[in-house]
Amino acid sequence: MTAIKTNPRQSLTVVDNRTGKTYELPIKDNSVLATDIKNIKAQPQDERPENETSQGLRVFDPAYMNTAVIQSKITYINGQDGILRYRGYPIQDLVHKSNFLETAYLLIYGELPTSSQSSTWESEIMHHTYIHSDIEGMFKSFRYDSHPMSMLTSAFATLGAFAPEANPSLQGQKLFTKAASGDLEALQSLDKQILRIIGKAPTLAAASYRMRQGRPFNRPAQGLSYTGNFLYLLDHLSGHEYKPHPVLEKALDALFIIHADHEVNCSTATVLQVGSSLVDPYSVMAAGCSALYGPSHGGASESAIRMLMEIGSPENVPAFMQKVEKRERVLVGFGHRVYKNVDPRSTAIRELAEEVFKVTGRNKLLDTALTLAQYARESEFMRSRNLYPNVDFYSGLIYQAMGFPLDFYPVLFAVPRCVGWLAHWRQQMLTPSGVKIWRPRQLYLGHGEREYVEAEKRKEKPDAAIFDAPVQVQHGGDSKRNNLATYRDERGSVTKAKL
Ligand SMILES: CC(C)(COP(=O)(O)OP(=O)(O)OC[C@H]1O[C@@H](n2cnc3c(N)ncnc32)[C@H](O)[C@@H]1OP(=O)(O)O)[C@@H](O)C(=O)NCCC(=O)NCCS
């Protein structure tokens, strides 16, 4: 006898034990709507009014561990199986067969471009590589040793000031969202900003680098590829017909493909959060840069190399790993929120590393890195937590072999990631139902309503913890002589400064 298969209902039946009521929540694309859960209401039972129980059940998901915030057609990641696809194409295929600008087109517009689409796209991007010369002045106003990410973040925000016609705060908040209904002018404006941002990103990045080097800025070169032009902007000093080494140009292009998008990672979520306020795309890019700069995200490749330099040589690996296993240190370049197996980007990057080292010479830290990776593979602590090398573990080794300074690594990540941010921003602006501002909820655990206490009646809490008031800070700019001096403060009383 064969069992008759019936299609199970695509829904979730939930019983609220507080009320005895049963709810059926539809399941679509293996998800339930958080707003359906809000329909589950109860009368408060001896609980804080701040729980707002009668207004509906809330979903608590700190750090977005299991919350889908967008419907997207851009990038698919399967962390269990180590899969990364842009618009359906496996990352390995794109690294081997595509180039960065073609991949950028794919990510933003959904299909690989035809030859003629490709050549228009490339020439438009290269046409938009120039920046207004006043922006160079912004770079020059930075301290000589400023971190290039501080400069790049500011540069994107500054760029917005040069495009008031692309600012929804000035031109009307539907400036870009009108494009969703097919408004050609809105779509042109939207796509023009995309060309401008992708075109200018290497120019701004290179300016931050040249500023640190104390070298004059180069103007974009004609006739070079996207990464070739970037290398020119970074490195050209004198002479004619500059051509970067083809292996390095190609490796950088491949690294750009690998870093172009990674679905709703921290910086892309930031981009979408900020974008949902309908602010201009330049401010959106600046926000993306800020999120990317953190050591848990795009700052990891820089931190990974600093860590390898601190370890120094392979024989010091066991001692360092013992610290990791005692949870005194984090093994930077390992672990990922989504990949709990292999990070497919790290596999592609290892192949690239071999090619680059043939030209640049082997990175001296490679032996330490490989010993560390081997030790980590065998470590019970690492294995039980599914901690494997991520993209940043190897990318830093390539950047270092190519001679980039450590603090430039996040910039080398931000330039290609602009493409992923823009793909997501465009998808957001073109949402057929319109853009709703992103406004998460909270569980309020603080005080209930309190009566204001006049200053003279206030007392310090006897059980106050160190966090409950500002701690005394050191004034770095004060000299010892100044600290020993007496002076009248703003209220006129004589004060002796404390050391
Ligand atoms: C990427 C990262 C932020 C992901 O964080 P996450 O998904 O929130 O993972 P968790 O912090 O929940 O980690 C799970 C466990 O592994 C440990 N862990 C995670 N990454 C670790 C690392 N790199 N080194 C040592 N322990 C690590 C955590 O301490 C935790 O241990 P516990 O369960 O005993 O408390 C994290 O793995 C990390 O900080 N890695 C180093 C920075 C890095 O390389 N970032 C680039 C990412 S591409």
The ligand as an SDF file (V2000), in Angstrom:
LIG
                    3D

 48 50  0  0  0  0  0  0  0  0999 V2000
   32.7720   37.2810   12.6730 C   0  0  0  0  0  0  0  0  0  0  0  0
   32.2350   37.2530   14.1090 C   0  0  0  0  0  0  0  0  0  0  0  0
   31.9760   38.6820   14.5810 C   0  0  0  0  0  0  0  0  0  0  0  0
   30.9330   36.4460   14.1170 C   0  0  0  0  0  0  0  0  0  0  0  0
   30.3600   36.5540   15.3780 O   0  0  0  0  0  0  0  0  0  0  0  0
   29.0710   35.7180   15.8350 P   0  0  0  0  0  0  0  0  0  0  0  0
   28.3810   35.0990   14.7000 O   0  0  0  0  0  0  0  0  0  0  0  0
   28.2750   36.6400   16.6930 O   0  0  0  0  0  0  0  0  0  0  0  0
   29.6880   34.5410   16.6690 O   0  0  0  0  0  0  0  0  0  0  0  0
   29.7190   34.4540   18.2260 P   0  0  0  0  0  0  0  0  0  0  0  0
   30.3440   35.6830   18.7870 O   0  0  0  0  0  0  0  0  0  0  0  0
   28.3450   34.0780   18.6910 O   0  0  0  0  0  0  0  0  0  0  0  0
   30.7040   33.2520   18.4480 O   0  0  0  0  0  0  0  0  0  0  0  0
   30.3250   31.9210   18.8260 C   0  0  0  0  0  0  0  0  0  0  0  0
   31.3990   31.3690   19.7550 C   0  0  0  0  0  0  0  0  0  0  0  0
   32.6460   31.3220   19.0850 O   0  0  0  0  0  0  0  0  0  0  0  0
   33.5970   32.1820   19.7280 C   0  0  0  0  0  0  0  0  0  0  0  0
   34.2910   32.9060   18.6550 N   0  0  0  0  0  0  0  0  0  0  0  0
   33.7300   33.4440   17.5370 C   0  0  0  0  0  0  0  0  0  0  0  0
   34.6860   33.9530   16.7420 N   0  0  0  0  0  0  0  0  0  0  0  0
   35.8600   33.7220   17.3750 C   0  0  0  0  0  0  0  0  0  0  0  0
   37.1790   34.0090   17.0410 C   0  0  0  0  0  0  0  0  0  0  0  0
   37.4930   34.6130   15.8980 N   0  0  0  0  0  0  0  0  0  0  0  0
   38.1590   33.6490   17.9120 N   0  0  0  0  0  0  0  0  0  0  0  0
   37.8540   33.0200   19.0630 C   0  0  0  0  0  0  0  0  0  0  0  0
   36.5930   32.7050   19.4340 N   0  0  0  0  0  0  0  0  0  0  0  0
   35.6130   33.0550   18.5930 C   0  0  0  0  0  0  0  0  0  0  0  0
   32.7860   33.1090   20.6050 C   0  0  0  0  0  0  0  0  0  0  0  0
   33.5310   33.5410   21.7240 O   0  0  0  0  0  0  0  0  0  0  0  0
   31.6510   32.2040   20.9860 C   0  0  0  0  0  0  0  0  0  0  0  0
   32.1020   31.3290   21.9820 O   0  0  0  0  0  0  0  0  0  0  0  0
   31.0840   30.8070   23.1460 P   0  0  0  0  0  0  0  0  0  0  0  0
   29.9670   30.1220   22.4170 O   0  0  0  0  0  0  0  0  0  0  0  0
   31.9040   29.9190   23.9840 O   0  0  0  0  0  0  0  0  0  0  0  0
   30.6120   32.0420   23.8500 O   0  0  0  0  0  0  0  0  0  0  0  0
   33.2440   36.5560   15.0540 C   0  0  0  0  0  0  0  0  0  0  0  0
   33.4620   35.2250   14.6280 O   0  0  0  0  0  0  0  0  0  0  0  0
   34.5540   37.3270   15.1450 C   0  0  0  0  0  0  0  0  0  0  0  0
   34.6580   38.2490   15.9500 O   0  0  0  0  0  0  0  0  0  0  0  0
   35.6000   36.9300   14.3260 N   0  0  0  0  0  0  0  0  0  0  0  0
   36.8400   37.6340   14.3300 C   0  0  0  0  0  0  0  0  0  0  0  0
   36.7310   38.9210   13.5030 C   0  0  0  0  0  0  0  0  0  0  0  0
   36.6680   38.6360   12.0160 C   0  0  0  0  0  0  0  0  0  0  0  0
   37.4600   37.8830   11.4710 O   0  0  0  0  0  0  0  0  0  0  0  0
   35.7140   39.2870   11.3510 N   0  0  0  0  0  0  0  0  0  0  0  0
   35.5690   39.2220    9.9120 C   0  0  0  0  0  0  0  0  0  0  0  0
   34.3350   38.5160    9.5050 C   0  0  0  0  0  0  0  0  0  0  0  0
   34.3250   38.2950    7.7560 S   0  0  0  0  0  0  0  0  0  0  0  0
  1  2  1  0
  2  3  1  0
  2  4  1  0
  2 36  1  0
  4  5  1  0
  5  6  1  0
  6  7  2  0
  6  8  1  0
  6  9  1  0
  9 10  1  0
 10 11  2  0
 10 12  1  0
 10 13  1  0
 13 14  1  0
 14 15  1  0
 15 16  1  0
 15 30  1  0
 16 17  1  0
 17 18  1  0
 17 28  1  0
 18 19  1  0
 18 27  1  0
 19 20  2  0
 20 21  1  0
 21 22  1  0
 21 27  2  0
 22 23  1  0
 22 24  2  0
 24 25  1  0
 25 26  2  0
 26 27  1  0
 28 29  1  0
 28 30  1  0
 30 31  1  0
 31 32  1  0
 32 33  2  0
 32 34  1  0
 32 35  1  0
 36 37  1  0
 36 38  1  0
 38 39  2  0
 38 40  1  0
 40 41  1  0
 41 42  1  0
 42 43  1  0
 43 44  2  0
 43 45  1  0
 45 46  1  0
 46 47  1  0
 47 48  1  0
M  END
$$$$
